[in-house]
């Protein structure tokens, strides 16, 4: 059995933002990065927003999702976050980050995670 690690909201970790080689090592070793939609629009601070943008624009993010602590997060943050990501990387990449990549995982029973990569 093979496992793939998904790192949730790396943009909110000050250590990763300060020491990018740690982030790069995780990415280079196959970790998938999931950005918090709230970070994209600045809810988690300017530093998290800038790092989220950097990760997304460098095509190292695989997903954008909610922190899932509050179901209202989806309606409050998703539309605006999607619009910003679309401006940063285009519609096709935004669609991958906000749904298509996650759908690949849901649709597969085994082996699917190997087909999910950061959206170029």
Order of alpha helices (4+ residues) and beta strands (2+ residues): beta-alpha-alpha-beta-alpha-alpha-beta-alpha-alpha-alpha
